[in-house]
Amino acid sequence: MKRQSAQLVLAVFCFVLGLSLAVQYRSQQVIRTRLEGMSRADQATIIGNLVAANAQLRDEIASLETQVRAYETASGRTRLEELVDELNRVKIINGLVEVSGPGVEVRIDGDVSALDLQDMVNELRNAGAEALAINGQRVTISSVIVSDGEGDLTINGVPIEQPFVLQAIGDPQTMQTALLRAGGLISVFEHSYTGLTVTVQQRSKLVLPIYDRPLRFKYATALEQRTSQ
């Protein structure tokens, strides 16, 4: 879209330039005819005005060329910044980069199921969590929390045990309020499990690790995007 806009500006510039040159040429023909019957003083005045008009036209052309170059440069830079932002967003979602920021730390002391932990992850995401980790393991779109049937839990294929510490980057107040609301998930946990305690603390800065497992796609392939010309 920005490229099309730049091309449009350039086309308008070329049209204006051509029109100006045509008008100037026509004016010169008319002036040349009129000069034949004028005194030298009048001729000098008209020629001087014509020279000044030519100089002004050249300045306007130079100004338009500068504006077009600046627009094209700015458009390219903006597009590059958009691509970098999109790449960084994809890296964060897939856990390919270490991330830091404010958020909350949820500590669960007691036995819970894999489904309970997944519910807590979903609750944090619904409250605006942008990145998550459990016991030092980054939670991504491909992360799975499972039980071995004997009560032992794993995430990303790595065993985890209590206390379960979930770290979530996002707005601390929003996430804490969502978790501690009456009738919320933490309230359900504490009523369902005897002796279980859950604490939620706001953190000014959390650092979440990289997802260190390979990302493999067996069936999904990227489609080539068509760009508008």
VOKE-610295 format. One record per residue: x, y negated, z of N, C-alpha, C in turn; residue number from 1; residue in one letter. Coordinates in steps of 0.05 Angstrom, whole numbers, plus 5000, padded with zeros to 4 digits. Each point is the difference from the previous one (the first is absolute). Layout:
BEGIN
PT,n_east,n_north,n_up,ca_east,ca_north,ca_up,c_east,c_north,c_up,n,res
PT,X,Y,Z,X,Y,Z,X,Y,Z,NUM,a $
...
END
This chain:
BEGIN
PT,n_east,n_north,n_up,ca_east,ca_north,ca_up,c_east,c_north,c_up,n,res
PT,5017,5024,5000,4983,4976,5000,5017,4975,5000,1,m $
PT,5021,5000,5017,5018,4977,5001,5015,4997,4974,2,k $
PT,5007,5023,4988,5014,4998,4974,4983,4988,4979,3,r $
PT,4974,5008,5000,4981,4988,4981,4997,4970,5004,4,q $
PT,5000,4992,5026,4997,4971,5006,5025,4985,4990,5,s $
PT,5023,5012,5003,5025,4987,4991,4999,4998,4969,6,a $
PT,4991,5021,4987,4998,4999,4971,4980,4979,4990,7,q $
PT,4978,4997,5015,4980,4980,4994,5012,4972,5002,8,l $
PT,5014,4996,5022,5013,4974,5004,5019,4994,4977,9,v $
PT,5016,5020,4992,5019,4997,4978,4986,4994,4974,10,l $
PT,4977,5014,4995,4985,4995,4975,4989,4972,4999,11,a $
PT,4989,4991,5023,4990,4972,5001,5022,4980,4995,12,v $
PT,5024,5006,5012,5023,4983,4997,5007,4998,4970,13,f $
PT,5001,5023,4986,5007,5000,4972,4980,4985,4983,14,c $
PT,4974,5003,5007,4979,4986,4986,5003,4970,5003,15,f $
PT,5004,4992,5025,5004,4971,5005,5024,4989,4986,16,v $
PT,5022,5015,5001,5024,4992,4986,4995,4997,4970,17,l $
PT,4988,5020,4988,4994,4998,4971,4982,4977,4993,18,g $
PT,4979,4996,5016,4982,4978,4995,5014,4974,5003,19,l $
PT,5018,4997,5020,5014,4975,5004,5019,4995,4976,20,s $
PT,5013,5020,4990,5018,4997,4978,4985,4992,4974,21,l $
PT,4976,5013,4997,4984,4993,4977,4990,4972,5000,22,a $
PT,4991,4991,5024,4991,4973,5003,5023,4980,4996,23,v $
PT,5023,5008,5011,5023,4982,4997,5008,4998,4970,24,q $
PT,5000,5022,4986,5007,5000,4971,4980,4982,4985,25,y $
PT,4974,5004,5006,4980,4984,4986,5003,4970,5007,26,r $
PT,5007,4994,5025,5004,4973,5008,5024,4987,4985,27,s $
PT,5021,5016,4997,5023,4990,4987,4994,4994,4971,28,q $
PT,4984,5016,4987,4992,4995,4972,4985,4974,4998,29,q $
PT,4981,4996,5018,4984,4975,5000,5018,4976,5005,30,v $
PT,5017,5003,5020,5018,4978,5007,5019,4993,4978,31,i $
PT,5010,5021,4986,5019,4995,4978,4986,4983,4978,32,r $
PT,4974,5006,4995,4985,4985,4979,4996,4971,5009,33,t $
PT,4994,4997,5025,4995,4973,5010,5026,4983,5002,34,r $
PT,5022,5013,5005,5025,4985,5004,5008,4986,4974,35,l $
PT,4991,5010,4977,5009,4988,4975,4991,4971,4997,36,e $
PT,4977,4993,5013,4990,4973,4997,5005,4982,5024,37,g $
PT,5017,5009,5019,5005,4985,5024,5027,4987,5000,38,m $
PT,5003,4980,5018,5026,4987,5003,5019,5018,5015,39,s $
PT,5026,4993,4999,5019,5017,5013,4997,5000,5030,40,r $
PT,4991,4978,5011,4995,4998,5029,4978,5019,5009,41,a $
PT,4978,5000,4984,4978,5018,5006,5008,5029,4996,42,d $
PT,5016,5004,4979,5009,5028,4995,5017,5009,5024,43,q $
PT,5018,4983,5010,5017,5007,5022,4984,5007,5025,44,a $
PT,4978,4985,5005,4983,5005,5023,4986,5027,4998,45,t $
PT,4989,5005,4976,4986,5025,4996,5019,5024,5002,46,i $
PT,5023,4997,4988,5020,5022,5001,5009,5005,5029,47,i $
PT,5003,4978,5015,5008,5003,5029,4978,5015,5015,48,g $
PT,4975,4993,4995,4978,5014,5013,4999,5029,4993,49,n $
PT,5006,5006,4974,5000,5028,4991,5022,5016,5013,50,l $
PT,5023,4988,5003,5023,5013,5014,4992,5006,5029,51,v $
PT,4988,4981,5013,4992,5004,5028,4979,5022,5002,52,a $
PT,4981,5000,4981,4979,5021,5000,5013,5028,4996,53,a $
PT,5020,5001,4982,5014,5026,4995,5014,5009,5025,54,n $
PT,5013,4981,5014,5014,5008,5025,4981,5010,5021,55,a $
PT,4976,4987,5002,4980,5008,5020,4990,5028,4993,56,q $
PT,4996,5005,4974,4990,5026,4991,5021,5022,5007,57,l $
PT,5025,4994,4996,5021,5020,5006,5001,5005,5030,58,r $
PT,4996,4979,5017,4999,5004,5029,4976,5018,5008,59,d $
PT,4977,4995,4987,4977,5016,5007,5004,5029,4992,60,e $
PT,5013,5005,4977,5005,5027,4991,5019,5014,5020,61,i $
PT,5021,4986,5008,5019,5011,5019,4986,5007,5026,62,a $
PT,4982,4982,5009,4985,5004,5025,4983,5025,4998,63,s $
PT,4986,5003,4977,4982,5024,4997,5017,5025,4999,64,l $
PT,5023,5000,4986,5017,5023,4999,5009,5008,5028,65,e $
PT,5007,4980,5016,5009,5006,5028,4978,5012,5016,66,t $
PT,4975,4990,4997,4977,5010,5015,4994,5029,4992,67,q $
PT,5002,5006,4974,4995,5028,4990,5021,5019,5012,68,v $
PT,5026,4992,4999,5021,5017,5011,4996,5005,5030,69,r $
PT,4993,4978,5014,4995,5003,5029,4977,5018,5006,70,a $
PT,4979,4998,4984,4976,5017,5004,5006,5029,4995,71,y $
PT,5015,5005,4978,5007,5028,4994,5018,5012,5021,72,e $
PT,5019,4984,5010,5018,5009,5021,4985,5006,5026,73,t $
PT,4982,4982,5008,4984,5003,5024,4982,5025,4997,74,a $
PT,4988,5004,4976,4982,5022,4996,5016,5027,5003,75,s $
PT,5024,5001,4989,5016,5024,5002,5008,5006,5029,76,g $
PT,5007,4979,5014,5008,5003,5028,4977,5010,5017,77,r $
PT,4976,4988,4995,4977,5007,5016,4993,5030,4995,78,t $
PT,5001,5008,4975,4994,5028,4993,5020,5019,5013,79,r $
PT,5026,4992,5001,5020,5016,5013,4994,5003,5029,80,l $
PT,4993,4977,5013,4993,5001,5028,4976,5018,5006,81,e $
PT,4981,5000,4982,4976,5017,5003,5008,5029,4999,82,e $
PT,5018,5007,4981,5009,5028,4997,5016,5009,5025,83,l $
PT,5017,4982,5010,5015,5007,5024,4982,5004,5024,84,v $
PT,4980,4982,5003,4981,5003,5022,4985,5027,4998,85,d $
PT,4991,5007,4976,4986,5025,4996,5017,5024,5006,86,e $
PT,5026,4999,4991,5018,5022,5006,5004,5003,5030,87,l $
PT,5004,4977,5014,5003,5002,5029,4976,5011,5014,88,n $
PT,4976,4993,4990,4975,5010,5012,4998,5030,4997,89,r $
PT,5008,5010,4976,4999,5029,4995,5020,5014,5018,90,v $
PT,5023,4988,5003,5021,5012,5018,4990,5002,5029,91,k $
PT,4987,4979,5009,4990,5000,5027,4978,5021,5004,92,i $
PT,4982,5002,4981,4978,5019,5002,5011,5029,5001,93,i $
PT,5021,5005,4984,5011,5027,4998,5023,5005,5020,94,n $
PT,5005,4980,5017,5020,5003,5021,5028,5002,4990,95,g $
PT,5005,4988,4976,5027,5002,4988,5019,4979,5011,96,l $
PT,4990,4981,5016,5018,4980,5012,4993,4997,5029,97,v $
PT,5020,4993,5016,4996,4994,5028,4985,4974,5002,98,e $
PT,4980,4998,5018,4984,4976,5002,5000,4990,5029,99,v $
PT,4996,4975,5004,4998,4988,5026,4978,4979,5001,100,s $
PT,4990,4995,5024,4980,4980,5003,4985,5004,5026,101,g $
PT,4982,4981,5007,4985,5003,5025,4979,5022,4997,102,p $
PT,4991,5009,5023,4979,5021,5000,4994,5010,5027,103,g $
PT,4992,5025,5002,4993,5012,5025,5013,5027,5003,104,v $
PT,5004,5008,5025,5011,5027,5006,4980,5015,5017,105,e $
PT,4991,5022,4990,4979,5016,5014,5014,5025,5011,106,v $
PT,4998,5004,5027,5012,5023,5012,4978,5019,5011,107,r $
PT,5001,5025,4992,4980,5020,5008,5015,5021,5017,108,i $
PT,4993,5000,5026,5011,5020,5018,4979,5021,5005,109,d $
PT,5004,5024,4988,4981,5021,5003,4997,5016,4974,110,g $
PT,4987,5023,5003,4997,5017,4976,4977,4990,4983,111,d $
PT,5006,4996,4974,4979,4993,4981,5004,5017,4975,112,v $
PT,4980,5001,4983,5002,5016,4976,5012,4984,4977,113,s $
PT,5006,5015,4979,5010,4987,4976,4979,4981,4988,114,a $
PT,4975,5009,5002,4977,4984,4990,4998,4974,5017,115,l $
PT,5005,5002,5026,4998,4976,5017,5021,4979,4991,116,d $
PT,5025,5010,4995,5021,4981,4992,4993,4988,4973,117,l $
PT,4989,5016,4982,4992,4990,4974,4978,4979,5003,118,q $
PT,4982,5004,5018,4979,4981,5005,5012,4973,5011,119,d $
PT,5020,5003,5016,5013,4976,5011,5014,4984,4977,120,m $
PT,5013,5015,4982,5013,4988,4977,4979,4985,4983,121,v $
PT,4978,5013,4996,4978,4987,4984,4989,4976,5014,122,n $
PT,4997,5001,5026,4990,4978,5016,5018,4976,4997,123,e $
PT,5026,5005,5001,5020,4978,4998,4999,4988,4971,124,l $
PT,4998,5017,4981,4999,4991,4972,4975,4983,4996,125,r $
PT,4977,5009,5011,4976,4984,4997,5002,4973,5014,126,n $
PT,5017,4999,5020,5004,4974,5015,5021,4983,4987,127,a $
PT,5011,5009,4977,5019,4983,4985,5029,5007,5001,128,g $
PT,5006,5024,5011,5028,5009,5000,5011,5002,4972,129,a $
PT,5024,4988,4996,5012,5001,4974,5022,5021,4997,130,e $
PT,5010,5009,5023,5020,5022,5000,4998,5014,5028,131,a $
PT,5005,5026,4999,4997,5016,5025,5022,5020,5003,132,l $
PT,5005,5008,5025,5018,5021,5007,4990,5014,5025,133,a $
PT,5006,5027,5001,4993,5015,5024,5025,5015,5009,134,i $
PT,5008,4994,5025,5024,5012,5011,5024,4998,4981,135,n $
PT,5003,4977,4988,5023,4996,4982,4997,5010,4972,136,g $
PT,4977,5012,4994,4995,5010,4973,4981,4980,4985,137,q $
PT,5009,4991,4977,4984,4981,4985,4975,5013,4989,138,r $
PT,4977,4987,5003,4975,5010,4989,4995,4987,4973,139,v $
PT,4998,5017,4979,4995,4990,4973,4974,5013,4990,140,t $
PT,4994,4994,4975,4975,5011,4988,5002,5030,4996,141,i $
PT,5025,5011,5000,5003,5029,4997,5006,5014,5027,142,s $
PT,5000,4985,5022,5005,5013,5026,4976,5016,5009,143,s $
PT,5006,5023,5012,4979,5018,5010,5007,5008,5029,144,v $
PT,4981,4996,5018,5004,5009,5028,4985,5027,5002,145,i $
PT,5016,5020,5008,4988,5027,5002,5008,5014,5026,146,v $
PT,4984,5020,5007,5005,5016,5024,5008,5028,4991,147,s $
PT,5018,5013,5015,5008,5027,4993,4981,5021,5011,148,d $
PT,4979,4991,5012,4981,5019,5012,5005,5006,5029,149,g $
PT,5023,4992,5010,5007,5005,5028,5002,4974,5015,150,e $
PT,4991,4978,4988,5000,4974,5013,5024,4983,4993,151,g $
PT,5019,5011,4986,5023,4983,4991,4993,4985,4975,152,d $
PT,5007,4975,4999,4993,4983,4978,5025,4992,4983,153,l $
PT,4995,4996,4975,5022,4991,4982,4989,4977,4982,154,t $
PT,5018,4982,4992,4994,4980,4980,5023,4998,4981,155,i $
PT,4995,5000,4975,5021,5000,4980,5018,5025,5003,156,n $
PT,4988,5021,5011,5015,5025,5004,5018,5000,5025,157,g $
PT,4999,4978,5015,5017,4997,5024,4984,5003,5025,158,v $
PT,5008,5018,5019,4985,5004,5025,4999,4974,5016,159,p $
PT,4977,4994,5012,4997,4978,5018,4986,5009,5026,160,i $
PT,5006,4988,5022,4988,5008,5025,4994,4975,5017,161,e $
PT,4983,5004,5020,4993,4978,5017,5024,4991,5017,162,q $
PT,5000,4974,5007,4979,4980,4993,5002,4993,4971,163,p $
PT,4976,4996,4988,4998,4992,4972,5000,4970,4999,164,f $
PT,5020,4989,4986,5002,4971,4998,4995,4991,4971,165,v $
PT,4979,4986,4997,4993,4989,4973,5007,4971,4999,166,l $
PT,5016,4992,4980,5007,4973,4996,4987,4990,4974,167,q $
PT,4987,4977,5001,4985,4990,4977,5007,4970,4996,168,a $
PT,5008,4993,4976,5006,4972,4994,4975,4988,4988,169,i $
PT,4993,4977,5011,4976,4985,4991,4994,4978,5020,170,g $
PT,4976,4990,5000,4992,4979,5019,4996,5013,5027,171,d $
PT,5017,4994,5020,4999,5014,5026,4973,4997,5014,172,p $
PT,4990,4976,5001,4975,4995,5014,4976,5015,4988,173,q $
PT,4999,4999,4973,4978,5013,4986,5000,5030,5006,174,t $
PT,5024,5013,4998,5002,5028,5003,4995,5008,5029,175,m $
PT,5010,4985,5019,4996,5006,5028,4970,4998,5008,176,q $
PT,4987,4979,4990,4971,4997,5005,4984,5023,4988,177,t $
PT,5007,5008,4976,4985,5022,4987,5004,5026,5016,178,a $
PT,5023,5005,5010,5005,5025,5015,4987,5001,5027,179,l $
PT,5000,4977,5014,4990,4999,5027,4971,4993,5003,180,l $
PT,4986,4997,4978,4972,4993,5001,4984,5022,5014,181,r $
PT,4978,4992,5013,4983,5019,5014,4988,5020,4980,182,a $
PT,5002,5026,5006,4990,5020,4983,5019,5007,4977,183,g $
PT,5024,4988,5000,5019,5005,4979,5014,5027,5002,184,g $
PT,5020,5004,4983,5013,5026,4999,5015,5007,5026,185,l $
PT,5013,4980,5012,5015,5005,5025,4980,5008,5022,186,i $
PT,4978,4987,5001,4979,5007,5019,4991,5028,4997,187,s $
PT,4997,5009,4975,4991,5027,4994,5022,5020,5009,188,v $
PT,5025,4994,4995,5022,5017,5008,5000,5004,5030,189,f $
PT,4998,4978,5015,5002,5001,5029,4977,5015,5013,190,e $
PT,4977,5000,4986,4977,5015,5010,5001,5029,4992,191,h $
PT,5015,5006,4979,5001,5027,4989,5022,5017,5013,192,s $
PT,5021,4987,5009,5023,5015,5011,5006,4991,5028,193,y $
PT,4998,5019,5019,5006,4994,5028,5029,4994,5004,194,t $
PT,5006,4977,5014,5027,4993,5006,5015,4986,4978,195,g $
PT,4988,4997,4976,5013,4987,4978,4999,4969,5004,196,l $
PT,5022,4987,4994,5002,4971,5002,5010,4989,4974,197,t $
PT,4988,4977,4992,5009,4987,4976,5005,4970,5006,198,v $
PT,5023,4990,4993,5006,4972,5004,5006,4987,4973,199,t $
PT,4992,4975,4998,5005,4984,4976,5014,4974,5007,200,v $
PT,5023,4996,4988,5016,4976,5006,5007,4985,4974,201,q $
PT,4997,4974,5002,5008,4984,4977,5030,4997,4999,202,q $
PT,5011,5000,4976,5029,4997,4996,5005,4977,4981,203,r $
PT,5019,4983,5007,5007,4978,4981,5015,5009,4976,204,s $
PT,5015,5023,5003,5015,5011,4978,5003,5030,5003,205,k $
PT,4991,5014,4979,5004,5028,4998,5017,5006,4975,206,l $
PT,5016,5021,5002,5016,5009,4977,4993,5029,4994,207,v $
PT,4989,5005,4976,4991,5026,4993,5020,5013,4980,208,l $
PT,5006,5025,5004,5021,5013,4983,4990,5006,4972,209,p $
PT,5019,5008,4983,4994,5009,4973,4988,5028,5001,210,i $
PT,4982,5006,4982,4990,5027,4995,5022,5015,4986,211,y $
PT,5012,5020,5014,5024,5013,4989,4995,5026,4985,212,d $
PT,4975,5004,4993,4993,5024,4984,4997,4992,4971,213,r $
PT,5007,5019,4981,4997,4993,4972,4970,4998,4992,214,p $
PT,4995,4980,4983,4972,4997,4990,4999,5015,4973,215,l $
PT,4983,5020,4999,4997,5016,4975,4971,4999,4991,216,r $
PT,4997,4997,4974,4973,5000,4988,4999,5023,4980,217,f $
PT,4984,5020,5006,4998,5024,4984,4981,4996,4976,218,k $
PT,4978,4986,5005,4980,4998,4979,4996,4971,4990,219,y $
PT,5005,4981,5017,4995,4972,4992,5023,4988,4984,220,a $
PT,4993,4987,4978,5020,4985,4983,4989,4972,4996,221,t $
PT,5019,4981,4998,4992,4973,4996,4992,4995,4971,222,a $
PT,4979,4984,4996,4991,4992,4973,5015,4975,4992,223,l $
PT,5007,4998,4975,5013,4976,4990,4980,4977,5000,224,e $
PT,5008,4978,5013,4982,4977,5001,5002,4984,4974,225,q $
PT,4976,4991,4991,4999,4983,4976,5000,4971,5009,226,r $
PT,5019,4984,4989,5001,4972,5007,4986,4984,4978,227,t $
PT,4985,4980,5008,4986,4983,4981,5020,4981,4987,228,s $
PT,4996,4997,4974,5018,4982,4985,4987,4973,4997,229,q $
END
